[in-house]
Amino acid sequence: MKKQRTNVIVRLYHQLGSPPSFYRISGYFLKWLLLIAIILTGIGLYDGLVLAPADYQQGDSFRIIYIHVPMAWMSMFVYAIMGIAALIAIIWRMKVAEAVLIASAPIGAWFTLITLVTGSLWGKPMWGTWWEWDARMTSELILLFLYIGVMATYTAFNDDSRKAARMAALIAVVGLVNLPIIHFSVKWWSSIHQGTTVSIMGESRITWEMLRPLLTMAVATKFYYGYSMLKRARTYLLETEQQKRWVHDIVEEKKS
């Protein structure tokens, strides 16, 4: 029984590692990922902006947390996925991993930019300043530069897509060191940024009525990332594999 499960996992791994199989399988999930993301976003925003109680100190201004925090989580989550894909692309030269890497970069960059903007909007009334060169903010800004670096490196070598993806992968792997710095920055250095409010292993310092929409938005953003990444990865594979027979078959199928 254990051997059969192992064989299924290995077979699925090889299928997802094949561009035509990845393109075909991922196509089944696109509309469902987008639909679930839209539904959860609507529920999360209504729950957070309307149903959740106001904070006893910050009042209603705290509600930006339902955008800022999920975006911040996703900025690191997407980079972690991108880093794993980069390692696979470097070690095994898997084209699908390259597609995931290149597709994830602009999505992660937008998540990070929104994190920085909403953080500034939240920080002004709370701290009296739009920006402070605090460890958490600075390391998050560096994360944005890393995303831009990956995209810029790929563009610079775009005449050879495989070489461009490998060069971008190297930048992505080096940048992984920034993730623990972002996460632990408020513990390692003095910071005006508040510490961890939501804890997976321990007790969260937030009421369930406030935590519920926050978790809903966190799940919604992951479904959106899945949709956007797969859509971009599929486009990447079509562009880089345009001389392959399977791409010609898809083009002909769409024409008919």
Secondary structure, 3 states (H helix, E strand, C coil): CHHHHHHHHHHHHHHHHCHHHHHHHHHCCHHHHHHHHHHHHHHHHHHHHHHCCCECCCEHHHHHHHHHHHHHHHHHHHHHHHHHHHHHHHHHCCHHHHHHHHHHHHHHHHHHHHHHHHHHHHHHHHHCCCCCCCHHHHHHHHHHHHHHHHHHHHHHCCCCHHHHHHHHHHHHHHHCCHHHHHHHHHHHCCCCCCCCCCCCCCCCCCCHHHHHHHHHHHHHHHHHHHHHHHHHHHHHHHHHCCCCHHHHHHHHHHHC
